[in-house]
Amino acid sequence: MSRARISVGDWLIATGVAAILVVTGSAEHRPPTGAGLLGYVLLAAGGLALAARRRAPVTVLVVAGLCALGYQAAGFDVFAVAYLVAVYAAMRAGRRLATVVASVVMLVALPLAAMLSGLPAAEAFAQARSVLELAWLIAAGAAGEALRQAERRADEAERTREESALRRADEERLHIARELHDSLTHQISVIKIQAEAAVHLARKRGEEVPEGLLAIRDAGREASRELRATLEALRDDERSAPYGLDHVPDLVERARTTGLDATLTIEGRRTDVPAAVDRTAYRIVQESLTNITRHAAAASASVRIDYRPDAVGIRVDDDGQATPSFEAVPGVGLLGMRERVTALGGRLRAEPRSEGGFSVHAELPVDRTS
């Protein structure tokens, strides 16, 4: 059974078909009593059942067919419009075998239903052909199958475009990583080594170390760390060592070794998630805990992983110094997290908490239709 919701448009179509069937049936001027009243009910029911054709195509196919047989047995010579629409919907949903079986049963049962209304065999077969013509039945099924194939090809084309874009992005990241490594790593290393050597010599001679020299040394160390982290992120593609949600407990345990009271809570049932979602979730937790230990001056932090049917939720909270009036300036790590989440079609919120501290909350969608 499909999970498609019944929309207003579905109800409008179903109501329209039901109205057409009832109006066509009333053209025979049958009194609304006995079999006639039952026939009107079945005409309306067959049309209204179409509202659920996308949610339960096979069930609607069976209901529409039974209603057509019912009003045929009640003496209503009305074209089976609802059943044809149900055939189209079932074929579009890919239920070909069920559609063929149901249609064969319908073609055999319609003359029998007509004979139940009191018609002779010859007239019953003629009326059955007018209620459901084979050509219209084939056309409805062919239209549904054609649209299903068109939608499948469109989905494959879109998936191919996304895979090509991801591959180009991976290649560009690796190119940038190589360029950064060649042009910056060596220069920053030279600056850091020279500054540290100058500080060491000054202290060895008992001289006062200039503040500017200490600032250069510290900036060189920080730039080296940031560049190394950036290069690791740029090189993090399908060929790199896989780190994912299974490694989050290790991150939390390492955070505890720094003196941070870190806890991990996992909600929901773990199922297979796409590799990109798996890696991104790990990076979000990693970057969040790194920022907490370096900058937040926090005593505790909590990591929460929430597995849901359509998404994976990640939330990292701390009790650091951030306040609601604190204006966070996004650094390289936060910008990287946001880019990763956005690339997956997810959402990221990184902001101070009302009770104090900082919160990072990400929602990563999980596509389980493919």
MISE-770347 format. One record per residue (C-alpha): residue in three letters; x, y, z. Coordinates in pm, whole numbers, padded with zeros to 5 digits, always signed. Layout:
N
AlaXYZ
...
//
This chain:
370
Met+00000+00000+00000
Ser+00130+00341-00096
Arg+00171+00612+00163
Ala+00044+00885-00071
Arg-00201+01115+00100
Ile-00550+01172-00032
Ser-00551+01531-00157
Val-00832+01774-00228
Gly-00773+01712-00598
Asp-00828+01339-00548
Trp-01162+01406-00380
Leu-01266+01647-00655
Ile-01194+01389-00926
Ala-01371+01113-00733
Thr-01674+01331-00666
Gly-01690+01434-01032
Val-01681+01074-01152
Ala-01945+00973-00895
Ala-02170+01258-01010
Ile-02131+01157-01376
Leu-02222+00796-01295
Val-02526+00889-01086
Val-02653+01139-01344
Thr-02606+00885-01623
Gly-02788+00622-01419
Ser-03074+00859-01335
Ala-03131+00915-01710
Glu-03302+00576-01706
His-03567+00728-01469
Arg-03549+00445-01219
Pro-03743+00499-00898
Pro-03515+00524-00591
Thr-03653+00207-00431
Gly-03532-00151-00400
Ala-03274-00251-00660
Gly-03282+00097-00807
Leu-03173+00255-00479
Leu-02894-00003-00443
Gly-02783+00075-00797
Tyr-02756+00448-00720
Val-02552+00372-00408
Leu-02311+00151-00604
Leu-02275+00411-00879
Ala-02178+00674-00623
Ala-01956+00438-00424
Gly-01760+00329-00731
Gly-01680+00690-00813
Leu-01598+00802-00459
Ala-01361+00508-00409
Leu-01130+00671-00664
Ala-01022+00923-00401
Ala-00788+00654-00261
Arg-00658+00535-00600
Arg-00302+00658-00533
Arg-00296+00534-00175
Ala-00440+00187-00236
Pro-00464+00127-00613
Val-00542-00247-00601
Thr-00810-00208-00336
Val-00975+00071-00535
Leu-00955-00146-00848
Val-01143-00426-00673
Val-01401-00191-00519
Ala-01468-00014-00849
Gly-01506-00349-01025
Leu-01748-00487-00766
Cys-01954-00168-00780
Ala-01972-00195-01160
Leu-02087-00555-01135
Gly-02338-00458-00867
Tyr-02510-00178-01054
Gln-02505-00393-01369
Ala-02693-00664-01178
Ala-02934-00395-01054
Gly-03021-00317-01415
Phe-02814-00001-01475
Asp-02658+00011-01822
Val-02386+00266-01731
Phe-02036+00281-01879
Ala-01775+00170-01616
Val-01589+00500-01602
Ala-01475+00448-01243
Tyr-01327+00108-01323
Leu-01130+00248-01618
Val-00985+00522-01396
Ala-00895+00255-01140
Val-00721+00050-01411
Tyr-00520+00356-01513
Ala-00420+00425-01149
Ala-00322+00063-01080
Met-00106+00041-01392
Arg+00058+00373-01307
Ala+00141+00231-00962
Gly+00306-00071-01128
Arg+00040-00328-01026
Arg+00023-00489-01369
Leu-00054-00850-01270
Ala-00338-00748-01037
Thr-00482-00521-01306
Val-00478-00792-01574
Val-00635-01052-01344
Ala-00906-00814-01223
Ser-00987-00704-01578
Val-01018-01062-01707
Val-01254-01141-01418
Met-01456-00827-01499
Leu-01493-00916-01866
Val-01618-01264-01772
Ala-01843-01152-01486
Leu-02018-00854-01651
Pro-02244-01065-01877
Leu-02337-01283-01578
Ala-02424-00972-01376
Ala-02639-00845-01664
Met-02826-01177-01676
Leu-02899-01138-01304
Ser-03092-00823-01392
Gly-03330-01038-01603
Leu-03186-00985-01949
Pro-03161-01273-02197
Ala-02811-01404-02261
Ala-02768-01229-02598
Glu-02880-00892-02463
Ala-02670-00943-02148
Phe-02353-00994-02354
Ala-02432-00688-02567
Gln-02493-00473-02258
Ala-02172-00600-02095
Arg-01974-00488-02403
Ser-02133-00144-02381
Val-02052-00116-02009
Leu-01684-00206-02052
Glu-01537-00212-02400
Leu-01210-00401-02441
Ala-01053-00119-02644
Trp-01117+00136-02369
Leu-00983-00108-02111
Ile-00658-00157-02304
Ala-00625+00218-02360
Ala-00662+00295-01989
Gly-00401+00034-01894
Ala-00162+00150-02166
Ala-00194+00513-02056
Gly-00113+00423-01696
Glu+00187+00212-01795
Ala+00318+00481-02031
Leu+00304+00747-01760
Arg+00471+00514-01509
Gln+00758+00451-01748
Ala+00790+00823-01819
Glu+00807+00901-01447
Arg+01063+00625-01393
Arg+01284+00761-01671
Ala+01251+01114-01530
Asp+01355+00988-01184
Glu+01654+00805-01332
Ala+01757+01115-01526
Glu+01734+01328-01212
Arg+01933+01074-01013
Thr+02197+01063-01286
Arg+02225+01442-01283
Glu+02266+01441-00904
Glu+02532+01169-00919
Ser+02720+01362-01189
Ala+02703+01682-00985
Leu+02832+01500-00675
Arg+03114+01344-00875
Arg+03216+01683-01015
Ala+03200+01831-00665
Asp+03425+01553-00533
Glu+03674+01612-00812
Glu+03672+01986-00745
Arg+03724+01930-00371
Leu+04025+01710-00437
His+04164+01967-00681
Ile+04124+02244-00424
Ala+04285+02025-00159
Arg+04587+01966-00380
Glu+04616+02336-00461
Leu+04592+02435-00095
His+04846+02173+00003
Asp+05094+02286-00263
Ser+05053+02660-00211
Leu+04979+02710+00159
Thr+05090+02419+00373
His+05461+02472+00316
Gln+05444+02848+00369
Ile+05244+02823+00690
Ser+05478+02555+00821
Val+05780+02779+00755
Ile+05615+03071+00937
Lys+05523+02855+01236
Ile+05870+02697+01262
Gln+06049+03032+01230
Ala+05826+03194+01493
Glu+05869+02905+01737
Ala+06246+02906+01683
Ala+06262+03280+01749
Val+06058+03246+02069
His+06277+02958+02184
Leu+06600+03151+02121
Ala+06469+03462+02295
Arg+06375+03265+02604
Lys+06703+03076+02599
Arg+06890+03406+02603
Gly+06671+03535+02884
Glu+06525+03808+02665
Glu+06164+03923+02680
Val+05965+03775+02396
Pro+05776+04043+02198
Glu+05397+04010+02206
Gly+05387+04033+01827
Leu+05616+03733+01794
Leu+05401+03529+02032
Ala+05093+03629+01833
Ile+05262+03514+01510
Arg+05353+03183+01669
Asp+05003+03122+01802
Ala+04844+03230+01475
Gly+05071+02994+01284
Arg+04972+02702+01506
Glu+04603+02780+01470
Ala+04632+02830+01093
Ser+04812+02498+01062
Arg+04536+02319+01253
Glu+04258+02487+01057
Leu+04427+02415+00725
Arg+04477+02051+00818
Ala+04110+02022+00915
Thr+04004+02191+00592
Leu+04216+01959+00381
Glu+04070+01656+00560
Ala+03719+01782+00493
Leu+03795+01850+00128
Arg+03940+01503+00084
Asp+03650+01335+00258
Asp+03486+01158-00035
Glu+03369+00804-00106
Arg+03728+00678-00121
Ser+03831+00801+00222
Ala+03812+00597+00541
Pro+03446+00557+00638
Tyr+03347+00737+00957
Gly+02981+00743+01042
Leu+02716+00712+01310
Asp+02874+00392+01445
His+03177+00599+01548
Val+02982+00868+01738
Pro+03023+00683+02075
Asp+03401+00706+02025
Leu+03373+01083+01974
Val+03174+01119+02295
Glu+03422+00903+02486
Arg+03717+01112+02361
Ala+03532+01429+02467
Arg+03504+01284+02820
Thr+03882+01245+02837
Thr+03913+01625+02812
Gly+03708+01667+03130
Leu+03378+01738+02956
Asp+03076+01558+03101
Ala+02948+01431+02764
Thr+02647+01203+02727
Leu+02500+01022+02428
Thr+02132+00943+02378
Ile+02002+00738+02085
Glu+01632+00731+02004
Gly+01446+00525+01745
Arg+01557+00213+01564
Arg+01878+00226+01361
Thr+01827+00135+00996
Asp+02047+00164+00691
Val+02108+00527+00594
Pro+02282+00664+00285
Ala+02660+00690+00314
Ala+02651+01069+00270
Val+02404+01106+00558
Asp+02613+00869+00772
Arg+02933+01070+00719
Thr+02763+01408+00758
Ala+02605+01308+01090
Tyr+02947+01201+01218
Arg+03110+01528+01105
Ile+02838+01736+01273
Val+02893+01565+01607
Gln+03271+01581+01565
Glu+03278+01952+01484
Ser+03027+02038+01755
Leu+03222+01858+02028
Thr+03547+02010+01903
Asn+03400+02360+01924
Ile+03266+02289+02274
Thr+03600+02172+02410
Arg+03793+02457+02247
His+03567+02760+02280
Ala+03255+02704+02490
Ala+03406+02677+02840
Ala+03132+02421+02907
Ala+03114+02167+03187
Ser+02873+01930+03016
Ala+02740+01845+02671
Ser+02471+01615+02540
Val+02456+01441+02204
Arg+02121+01309+02083
Ile+02073+01093+01772
Asp+01710+01046+01665
Tyr+01637+00781+01401
Arg+01306+00840+01224
Pro+01153+00678+00912
Asp+01219+00985+00696
Ala+01516+01154+00863
Val+01803+01137+01108
Gly+01806+01408+01371
Ile+02128+01522+01541
Arg+02133+01759+01837
Val+02437+01868+02038
Asp+02381+02096+02339
Asp+02625+02243+02589
Asp+02604+02456+02904
Gly+02878+02696+02799
Gln+02897+03074+02821
Ala+02673+03156+02524
Thr+02354+03350+02611
Pro+02043+03432+02405
Ser+02191+03777+02333
Phe+02515+03621+02210
Glu+02568+03668+01838
Ala+02747+03368+01698
Val+03004+03438+01426
Pro+03013+03132+01198
Gly+03360+02992+01157
Val+03501+02745+00908
Gly+03361+02446+01097
Leu+03007+02580+01123
Leu+03005+02689+00760
Gly+03127+02344+00658
Met+02850+02179+00857
Arg+02587+02402+00699
Glu+02715+02329+00348
Arg+02712+01954+00410
Val+02358+01959+00549
Thr+02226+02186+00274
Ala+02378+01964+00006
Leu+02169+01675+00142
Gly+01850+01882+00144
Gly+01847+01906+00524
Arg+01823+02185+00779
Leu+02075+02312+01035
Arg+02020+02543+01332
Ala+02316+02662+01537
Glu+02222+02915+01804
Pro+02242+02998+02176
Arg+01991+02824+02402
Ser+01740+03021+02607
Glu+01868+02855+02926
Gly+02231+02929+02837
Gly+02487+02746+02630
Phe+02483+02663+02263
Ser+02284+02418+02051
Val+02346+02260+01712
His+02043+02088+01562
Ala+02049+01916+01221
Glu+01780+01730+01028
Leu+01913+01500+00755
Pro+01645+01355+00526
Val+01661+00986+00445
Asp+01519+00886+00106
Arg+01396+00526+00136
Thr+01211+00514-00197
Ser+01507+00421-00407
//
